[in-house]
């Protein structure tokens, strides 16, 4: 509900520079990913997924009022830090719950379904936020941030209704360490590729700002961003299922390639209408990569704990994305908007090359 509104609120209402937007979103995403690593390890050690995930959902709900009451952009940074800290706590245990309850043959489909539901929420949320924006106006945007506390709180309660299945891989959970001990060579290679691509993967807030930069009205920018999420929602489950049959690496190559083409397109775009097909194309990127990469992390985890493996993967991606978002903001402020997207396109293309070089075509068939 609030994500597409935040960059607009920061730049218009709080007069934050683009570098500040990049810093806020980079730290927000990076924090979530770093915390995910440790929450995954704790989840494996305790052998409990649901309770750890609940703590994360609850913290996110409590952070929403902080965003609403922030009067200067550094306070939004603090609020977003708390918000994403909660996401970091819940992500690995939630993803491990999926791995624990899905068969190996349908693991990609299961993660694809989860991504489809997440992106469905990312369609309904911005549309709700847009309706409220039309009703309340930009000057009362903080009210929308407060209203977003409601679905966040409902999610926290719903996680407690899940029936947890014990992870057989975590039978010796007391011996699980926060390290790469026990993982396969393919998992280590995945981390290398993830780090390189993470440096390309700046915050989506820049896409929203770029659409406005091209002349798209605020309301239509939110609709375009919602369209991106709609495409991701529709394509996530088929993409996940395809990775079960054709290999995770092959889907990642397609997804990273789509990212490179999309970012190149946003850099080259000169007219507002061009944002529409670019957002549609960009929607295929998370569908092809988000759930697939997590499934691949589980596939190649070896004897390491599943939540720990997902967490370390997320941490690597997040640390790289902090740098990507901050650098993206600096490039925008000191050169121009196009430089942000050209930088991302080049590094994404490099990640595609590394996938060919470092990972076998069917890495999921070589798990230990």
C-alpha positions in Angstrom: 0.0 0.0 0.0 2.7 2.5 0.9 5.7 1.5 -1.2 4.9 3.4 -4.4 3.9 6.4 -2.3 7.1 6.6 -0.3 9.5 8.1 -3.0 6.8 10.6 -3.9 6.3 11.6 -0.3 10.1 11.8 0.3 10.9 14.0 -2.7 7.7 16.2 -2.8 6.7 16.6 0.8 10.0 16.1 2.7 12.2 17.5 -0.1 14.7 14.6 0.1 17.4 14.3 -2.6 17.5 11.3 -4.9 20.6 10.0 -3.0 18.6 10.0 0.2 15.8 8.0 -1.5 18.5 5.5 -2.6 20.1 5.4 0.8 16.8 4.8 2.6 15.6 2.1 0.3 19.1 0.5 0.0 19.4 0.3 3.8 15.8 -0.9 4.2 16.3 -3.8 1.7 19.8 -4.5 2.9 18.7 -4.6 6.6 16.0 -7.0 5.8 18.4 -9.3 4.0 21.2 -9.2 6.6 18.8 -9.9 9.4 17.3 -12.7 7.4 20.6 -14.5 7.6 20.6 -14.5 11.4 16.8 -15.2 11.8 17.2 -18.2 9.5 20.0 -19.5 11.6 18.0 -19.0 14.8 15.0 -20.7 13.2 17.1 -23.7 12.4 18.7 -23.8 15.9 15.3 -23.6 17.6 13.6 -25.8 15.2 10.7 -23.3 15.2 9.6 -21.3 12.2 6.2 -19.9 13.0 7.0 -18.1 16.2 10.1 -16.4 14.8 8.1 -15.4 11.7 5.4 -13.9 13.9 7.9 -11.6 15.7 8.9 -10.2 12.3 5.3 -9.6 11.1 4.5 -7.9 14.4 7.5 -5.6 14.2 6.5 -4.5 10.6 3.0 -3.7 11.8 4.3 -1.6 14.7 6.7 0.3 12.4 3.9 1.7 10.2 2.9 4.5 12.6 6.6 5.6 12.8 6.5 6.3 9.0 3.3 8.3 9.4 4.7 10.5 12.1 8.1 11.2 10.5 8.5 14.9 9.6 12.0 14.8 8.1 13.5 12.2 5.8 16.1 10.8 8.4 13.1 9.8 10.5 11.7 7.9 7.5 15.0 6.1 7.3 14.6 5.0 11.0 11.1 3.9 10.4 11.9 2.0 7.2 14.8 0.4 9.1 12.4 -0.9 11.7 9.9 -2.0 9.0 12.5 -4.0 7.1 14.1 -5.3 10.3 10.8 -7.0 10.8 10.8 -8.4 7.2 14.3 -9.7 7.8 13.1 -11.6 10.9 10.2 -13.3 9.2 11.5 -14.0 5.7 13.8 -17.0 6.2 11.5 -18.9 8.6 8.6 -18.2 6.3 10.6 -19.5 3.3 11.8 -22.5 5.3 8.2 -23.3 6.1 7.5 -23.6 2.4 10.6 -25.8 1.9 9.5 -28.0 4.8 6.1 -28.6 3.5 6.7 -28.9 -0.3 8.2 -32.0 -2.0 11.5 -31.5 -3.9 9.8 -32.1 -7.2 7.3 -29.2 -6.6 9.6 -26.9 -4.7 9.8 -24.3 -7.5 6.0 -24.4 -7.9 5.5 -23.8 -4.2 7.9 -20.8 -4.1 6.2 -19.5 -7.3 2.8 -19.7 -5.6 4.1 -17.8 -2.6 5.6 -15.1 -4.9 2.3 -15.0 -6.8 0.4 -14.3 -3.6 2.9 -11.7 -2.4 2.7 -9.9 -5.8 -1.1 -10.1 -5.7 -0.9 -8.1 -2.4 1.5 -5.8 -4.2 -1.3 -5.2 -6.8 -4.2 -4.7 -4.3 -2.1 -2.6 -1.9 -1.0 0.2 -4.3 -4.5 0.3 -5.9 -6.0 0.8 -2.4 -3.3 3.4 -1.7 -4.1 5.2 -4.9 -7.8 5.3 -4.1 -7.0 6.7 -0.7 -4.6 9.2 -2.3 -7.4 10.5 -4.6 -9.7 10.7 -1.6 -7.4 12.3 0.9 -4.8 14.1 -1.3 -1.1 14.3 -1.0 -1.2 16.5 2.1 -2.9 13.7 4.0 -0.7 10.9 2.8 0.4 10.1 6.3 -3.1 8.8 7.0 -2.6 6.1 4.4 0.6 5.1 6.2 -1.5 4.6 9.4 -4.2 2.6 7.6 -1.5 0.3 6.3 -1.0 -0.9 9.9 -4.3 -2.9 9.6 -3.3 -5.5 7.0 0.2 -5.7 8.5 -1.4 -6.6 11.9 -3.8 -9.1 10.2 -0.8 -10.9 8.6 0.9 -11.1 12.0 -2.1 -12.9 13.4 -2.6 -15.2 10.4 1.0 -16.6 10.6 0.1 -18.1 14.0 -2.7 -20.2 12.5 -0.2 -22.3 10.4 0.5 -25.9 11.4 4.2 -26.3 11.4 6.0 -29.4 10.0 9.3 -30.3 11.4 12.3 -30.0 9.1 14.0 -33.4 8.8 17.2 -31.6 7.7 17.3 -29.8 11.0 17.3 -32.9 13.1 20.7 -32.0 14.4 19.8 -28.4 14.7 21.9 -27.7 17.8 25.0 -28.3 15.7 24.0 -25.9 12.9 26.4 -23.0 12.6 26.1 -19.6 11.0 28.6 -20.5 8.2 28.9 -22.0 4.8 29.9 -25.4 6.3 28.2 -28.2 4.5 27.0 -26.3 1.5 27.7 -27.4 -2.1 30.0 -25.8 -4.6 26.9 -24.8 -6.6 25.6 -22.8 -3.6 28.9 -20.9 -3.3 28.8 -20.1 -7.0 25.2 -18.9 -6.5 26.4 -16.5 -3.9 29.0 -15.1 -6.2 26.4 -14.5 -9.0 24.0 -13.1 -6.4 26.6 -10.5 -5.2 27.3 -9.3 -8.7 23.7 -9.0 -9.7 22.9 -7.4 -6.3 25.2 -4.5 -7.3 22.9 -4.0 -10.3 19.6 -4.4 -8.5 18.9 -0.9 -7.1 15.7 -0.1 -5.3 12.4 -0.1 -7.3 11.8 3.5 -6.0 14.1 4.6 -8.9 11.6 3.1 -11.4 8.8 5.2 -9.9 10.9 8.3 -10.0 12.0 7.6 -13.5 8.4 7.3 -14.7 7.7 10.7 -13.2 10.9 12.0 -14.7 9.6 11.0 -18.1 6.4 12.9 -17.5 4.0 10.3 -16.2 1.5 11.8 -13.7 1.8 10.6 -10.1 -1.5 8.6 -10.2 -0.5 6.9 -13.5 2.9 6.1 -12.1 1.3 4.2 -9.3 -0.9 2.4 -11.7 2.1 1.5 -13.9 3.9 0.1 -10.8 0.8 -1.9 -9.9 0.8 -3.3 -13.4 4.4 -4.5 -12.9 3.3 -6.3 -9.8 0.3 -7.8 -11.6 2.6 -9.3 -14.3 4.8 -10.7 -11.5 1.8 -12.2 -9.7 0.5 -13.9 -12.9 3.9 -15.2 -14.0 5.5 -16.3 -10.7 3.8 -19.7 -10.3 4.3 -20.8 -13.9 8.0 -19.6 -13.7 8.5 -21.6 -10.5 7.0 -24.7 -12.0 9.1 -24.3 -15.1 12.2 -24.3 -12.9 11.2 -27.7 -11.5 11.4 -29.1 -15.0 14.0 -27.0 -16.9 16.4 -26.1 -14.1 16.8 -23.1 -11.8 19.8 -21.6 -13.6 18.0 -21.4 -16.9 15.2 -19.4 -15.4 17.6 -17.1 -13.6 19.4 -16.4 -16.9 16.2 -15.4 -18.5 15.2 -13.3 -15.4 18.5 -11.4 -15.2 18.5 -10.9 -18.9 15.0 -9.3 -18.7 16.3 -7.1 -15.9 19.2 -5.9 -18.1 16.9 -5.2 -21.0 14.4 -3.4 -18.8 17.0 -1.2 -17.2 18.5 -0.4 -20.6 15.1 0.6 -21.8 14.4 2.9 -18.8 17.7 4.5 -19.5 17.0 5.0 -23.2 13.3 6.1 -22.7 12.4 9.6 -23.8 8.6 9.6 -23.6 6.2 9.0 -20.8 4.3 6.2 -22.6 7.4 4.1 -22.8 7.2 3.5 -19.1 4.2 1.3 -19.6 5.7 -1.5 -21.7 8.9 -1.3 -19.6 7.0 -1.9 -16.4 5.2 -4.9 -18.0 8.6 -6.3 -19.1 10.2 -5.6 -15.8 7.4 -7.6 -14.0 8.7 -10.8 -15.6 12.1 -10.3 -13.8 10.9 -11.0 -10.2 8.7 -13.8 -11.5 11.7 -15.5 -13.0 14.1 -15.0 -10.1 12.7 -14.4 -6.6 11.2 -17.8 -5.8 13.5 -19.6 -8.2 16.6 -18.3 -6.5 15.3 -19.3 -3.1 14.5 -22.8 -4.3 18.0 -23.0 -5.8 19.5 -22.0 -2.4 17.6 -24.9 -0.8 18.5 -27.3 -3.5 22.2 -26.6 -3.2 22.3 -26.1 0.6 23.8 -29.6 1.1 23.8 -30.5 4.8 23.4 -26.9 6.0 20.1 -25.8 7.5 17.5 -24.7 5.0 16.6 -21.4 6.7 20.3 -20.7 7.3 21.1 -21.2 3.6 18.2 -19.0 2.5 19.3 -16.4 5.1 22.9 -16.2 3.9 21.7 -16.0 0.3 19.4 -13.1 1.2 22.2 -11.4 3.2 24.5 -11.4 0.2 21.8 -10.0 -2.0 20.9 -7.3 0.5 24.4 -6.1 1.2 25.0 -5.7 -2.5 21.7 -3.9 -2.9 22.5 -1.3 -0.3 25.5 -0.3 -2.4 23.5 -0.5 -5.6 20.8 1.8 -4.3 23.1 4.4 -2.9 25.3 4.4 -6.0 22.2 4.6 -8.1 21.1 7.7 -6.2 24.5 9.3 -6.6 24.6 8.6 -10.3 21.1 10.2 -10.6 22.1 13.3 -8.7 25.6 13.9 -10.1 25.2 12.7 -13.7 21.5 12.1 -14.7 18.7 9.5 -14.4 20.0 7.5 -17.3 23.3 6.7 -15.7 21.5 4.9 -12.9 19.9 2.5 -15.3 22.9 2.0 -17.6 24.9 1.0 -14.6 22.4 -1.6 -13.6 22.0 -3.0 -17.1 25.8 -3.6 -17.5 26.2 -5.4 -14.2 23.0 -7.5 -14.8 24.5 -8.6 -18.1 27.7 -9.5 -16.3 25.7 -11.7 -13.9 24.1 -13.5 -16.8 27.6 -14.3 -18.1 28.6 -15.6 -14.7 25.6 -17.9 -14.5 26.8 -19.5 -17.7 30.3 -19.9 -16.5 29.9 -20.8 -12.8 26.7 -22.9 -12.6 25.8 -26.1 -14.4 22.6 -26.1 -16.5 20.8 -28.3 -14.0 22.3 -27.4 -10.7 19.2 -28.8 -8.9 20.1 -32.3 -10.1 23.5 -32.1 -8.4 22.4 -31.4 -4.9 24.0 -33.4 -2.1 
